[in-house]
Amino acid sequence: MSQSAKASIKKGKPSYFMSILGVTLVLLVLGVIGCLIITAGKLGSYFKENVEVKVILRGDMNPKDSTALMQYISKQLYVKSIEYVNREKGRKIFLGDGNEDWNNVLDYNPLPNVINFKVKKDFLKPDMLAAIKTDLEKQTYVTEVSYQKALVTKLNKNIKRISLILLTVAILLSLVVIILIDNTIKLAMFSNRFLIKTMQMVGATRWFIAKPMNIRAIINGAASGGIAVAAVWLLLIIAEKLMPEMKAIHDNSSLLLLFFGLIVLGIGITLFSTNRSVLKYLKMKLDDLY
């Protein structure tokens, strides 16, 4: 019995390695998809919070009134950042964009004083922006409030569409990952079927038989998840070196949640599949194991 058990254990060791490798690969794929979803979400938020609203002021507005209006706008919950652009600063921006100076045509600065602010992503909706526009245009020294309506509508539509596609892909991939991991563990446990049955035949309890294999499953699952996490992190570092602009949308909190989920998923599915395989072989007759 001892020699048979040892032979079964030796035979099972390579399959443990293969199961760790197989689980790692499928978790790696899931991790990459998760990173894409996180990146797409952050990129969507980045684009949303860079939509600018322009408040054009009356020409006869004095500095005291412009300061009061700036304070009023900056206190609103929807404001992410705000900037006051007077006529002279507006002229510098105009010339900096490569436009020709109007000094040869006009003897005055035709540009208005402007307050530019960016809206928080939660407020970047057509109805909310319309309400903001209506409120600001009621202010005494405001001539006009403008923003790119078409851009806002298209941005919201595209982000919603991309999010739905990525979510669908993630759900389908998660199901595929669960099935692949389950099949990988089944193959790994197949080599231990005689060891399981032998232990049962000499009177070992179900818990005594399953315990060491469940512990091994937890270790293997954690190892697979850890390796997958390290590989995904390495891919992120390489991607950010090749494209430094990706650092602007780096989200450590979401990545930590993703990495924790990969490890938990690796442990959970591996443990579940191992325990189910043990119970399956315990219920089978000896002749059916061949």
N, C-alpha and C positions, 0 to 999 in steps of 0.2 A: 504493500500500500504506500509505503514511504517512497520507494523508487518510482512508482507510478505517479505520485504527486509531484516529485521533483522533476520528472520528465515533462509533466504537463506544465509546470511553472516555467521551465526553460523554454518550452515551446511557445509559451504565452508572452515572453518578454519582447521579442521583435514586434509583435502585434501592438504592444503598448506604445512602442516608438511610432509605429505607423498611425496609430489612432491619434497620438498627440500631433503628429505632422498633419494628418487629414483635418482634424478639428481646427488647428491653427490656420490652415489655408482658407477654410470657409469663414472663419471669424475675421480674418484679414480682409476678405472681400466685403464682408458686412461692415467692417470698420471704415473702409474706404468710402463706401456708399454713405455711411453716417457722416463722415467728414464733408462730403459733397453737399449733403442736406444742410449741415451747419453753416458751411461757406455760402451756400445760396441764400440762406436766411439772413446772414450778416450782410451780404452784398445787397440784398433787397432793402434792408434797413438803412444801409449807407446811402443808397440812391435816394430813398425816400427823404432822409434828413438833409439832403443837399438841394432840395427844391426851394427856391428863394421867392419870397413875397416882397414886392416893391411898393413902398408907400411914398407917393409923390406929394411934396408939401407946397403950400402957397409961397410965392416969392416974397411977400411982405412979412414973413414970419421972423420974429426976433430970436436970438439965442436962448433966452429964458423960456420961451414957449416951446422951442424945439427940444430943450432938455426935459421939460415937463412931459411932453408927448413921448419921448424916448423912455422915460421912467414908467409911464403908463403901459406902454407896449411890452417892455421888458418884464413886467410883473405878471403878465398873462401866462397861464399854464401851458399854452401851446408853443411858446417861444423857446427854441433850442439855443440860438445865438442871434445877436443883433448888432448892427453897425450903422452909424450915421455917416452919410456921404454928402458933404457940402459941395457947392458948385466947383470950387477949385480942385478938390480931390476927384470929383467926377471928371473934370477936364484932363487931369493926369491919367486917369484910367482910360479915357477916350483916346488920348494920344498914344498910350502904352499899347493899345490894341492895334496900332498901325494905321489909325485914321489921320487924315490931314488936318492941320490946324486951321481954324476958321478966322484967324486974325486978319487975313487979307480980305475977308468978305464982311465980317461983323466987327463992331467995336465994343461988343459986350459978350458975356458968357450966357448962352441960351439954355444951358443945362439947369434943371431945377435941383433944389436940395431934396435929398432922398433918404429914407430910412429903409434899409434892407434887413430882413430877418429870415431865418430858416425855421421851419415848423417841425416839431417832434413827430415821429413816425405815426404815433397813435392818432394824431389829428389830421393826417394827410388823407382826408376823404373829401369828395366833392361837396357834400352837404355842410361839413364842418368848415371848409375853406370859404364857402359862400357866406356862412354866418360871420366868420372873421372879417371878411371883406365888407359886409354890411355894417358891422360894428365900427370898424375903423373909418369908414367913409362918413360916419356921423360926426367925427371929430372936427372941430372948427377949422383947423389949419390944413386939413387933408384934402387934396385935390382929387386924387385917384389912388386906388389900390389895385395892383395887377399881379398876376401869376400865370404860369403856363397851364391852362386848364386841360388842353389836349394831352400834355405830357403827364399830368397827374392821373388822368383817366387811363391812359395807356400803361403807365407804370403799375398802377394797382391791378389792372387786368392781367398783365404779363406775370407779375409776381404771384398772383393767385393761381394762374395756370401752371407755372413752373413748380410751385409748392405742391399742387395736387398730383402732378406727374411724379415728382420725387417721392412723395408719400406712398403712392401706389407701388412704385418700384421697390421701396423699402419694405413694404408689407409682403409683397410677393417673394422678395429675396429672403426675408426672415423665415418664411415658410420653407423655402428651398434649403436654407441653412439648417433648420431644425431637422428636416428629413435626412440631409446628408450626414449630419453629425450622428443621428440615430443609427443610420446604416453603418457608419464607420465603427461605432461602438459595438454593434452586433457582430461585425466581422472580427473585432478584437476579442470579444467574449467567446466566439465560436471555438477558439483553440483551447479554452479552459473548461469546455463542457464536461470532459471526462473527470477532471479534478473536482468539479462541483458535484457530479453524480457520485463519485467515490466517497467524498466526505459525507454525503447524505446516507450512503449505504452503511457506513460504520457508526451511524447514530448522531452525527453532528446536527445541531438545530439550524433552522433557516437563518436566524440572526447570526449565529457563529460563522456560517458559510458566507453570508452576504457582507458582513462587517469589513473584513480586510479588502474586499473588492470595491466596496463603496468608498472606503478611505482612499484606495488607489485611484478611483474615479474622480474624487474631489481634487487630489493632487494633480492628476493628468489634466483635468479641466482648468484648474488654476494655472498650470504651466502653459497650456494652449492659449488661454486668455492673455497671460502675461507676455508671451512671445508675440502674439498678434498686436497687442497694444504697443510694444516696443517697435514693431515693424511699421505700424501706422504712424507713430511719432517720428520715426526716421524719414518716412516718405514726406511728412509735413515739413520737416526741416529742409530736406532737399528741394521741395517745391518752393519754399519761401526764399531759399538762396537763389533759385533760378528766376523767381518772380518776387522781388522785394516788396512790391505793392500789396502782396497778400498779408503782410504783417499788420496792415491797417484794419483788417477784418478778423484778426486772430481772436478767438474767444476761448479762454482757458477754462471757464466754468462749464461751458457746454462740452468741451473736449473731455474734461474729467468725468462728467456724467456719462459720456459715450464709452470711455475706457472702463469705467466701473461696470457699465451694462454688459460689455463684451466679456469681462471676467466672470460676472454672475451668470451670464448665458452659457458660457463654456462649462462652468461647474454644474449648473442646473440640469442642462440637457445630458451631459455625460453621466451624472449621477442617476438621473431618471432612467436612461437607456441601460446602464449597467445593472441596476436593481431589477428592471423588467426582464433582462436577459437571464439573470440568475434565477428568478422565479420560473421563467419559461423552462429552463433545463432541469429544474427540480421537479417539475410536473411531468416531464417526458419519461418514457420508459427507456431502459438501458439500450435495448435493441434499436430504438429510434435515433440514438445519438450517432450511429455509424452511417 
